[in-house]
Amino acid sequence: MTKNEREERVLEILEETLAVRRVEMTPLAQLGEDLGMDSLDRLEIAVALEEEFDVGRIDVVEEADCWRTVSDVQNTAKKMARKAGIPRALCPTTSKNNA
């Protein structure tokens, strides 16, 4: 899968799960505030990425806790495509209210 195909697939997953238009999904769009993502949506997206990139659910769920923007999800897809992850300790510290 090429970078463009991967990015396109992530946008499709976000579009389907969050029921938002593609034009709203800028790289810096806030998943919770701008796109309305809640904790169930976060889990659904994580599962979809796990299935798409055939990686362990624990890896994706740990990454999902770090997501704040569309770009964050794209970065997770990139890491998952390489079968690599980052330690949870490297997640930026932000409020849990940002879904």
N, C-alpha and C positions, 0 to 999 in steps of 0.2 A: 504494500500500500504506500503510495507516495504521500508526501507532506500535504499536498493540496487535497488529496482524497481523504486523508485522515481528518484534516480541518473541516472539510465539508461534512463528513460523517458526524463529527462532534456537534456541528451546528444543527444538523438534522435531528440528532438526539435531543438537544436542548429545545428546538422548535416543537417537537412532538410532545415532550414531557411538560414543558412550561406553557404551551399554547400561546406563544408569542411570535410576532412577525420577525422575519430575518433582519429587517432594517433596525430593529431594536437591539440586536445582539452585537453591539460594538465590543471590541476587546476589553474596554474598561467599564462596560455596563456592570453594575452591581447586581449579583444574582438575586439577592433578597429584596433590596430596596427598589431596583429598577425593573426587574423581571418577575418578581413575586415568588421566587423559589422558597419553599418551606422544607422542613426536615424530611417529609415523605418524598418530595420531588428530588431532594439530594440523594436519597437512597436509591430511587428509581434510576437516576442518571448514573450512579456508581455501578449498579447492576448491569445497565446497558453497556457501559464502557468495559466492564469485566467480560461480558459476553462477546463484545466486538473485538477486543484485543486479546482474548483468551489468557487472562492473567488471574491471579488469586484475588478473591473478593476482599480479603483482609487488606491487601495492598491498596486497592482502590478506595475502600472505605476510609482508611487512614488518610489518604490523599484528600478525599472529599471533605474531611473536617477542615482542611486548609482553604477550600474554595471561597473566594469572595467575588471574583469577576469571571467573565467569559474567558478571558485570557488564562486564568488559573486552570479552568477545565481543559483548555487546549494544551496547556503545559503538562497536565496529568496524562492526557492521551499520548503525548510525545514520549513521556517516560514509560508509560505502559507498553507502547509499541516497541520500546527498547528493552522491555522486561526489567526495568530498574525502578527504584523508588527512593524517596528521601525519608530520613528519620522524622518522626512526628515532632521531635524537638526543633526542627528547622521551620515549622509552620509559623507564620507571623502571628503574633498575639493580638487577637481582636475579640470583640464582644461576641458571645454566642448568640445574641439577638439578631445578628446579621444573616441568619439562616443561610 
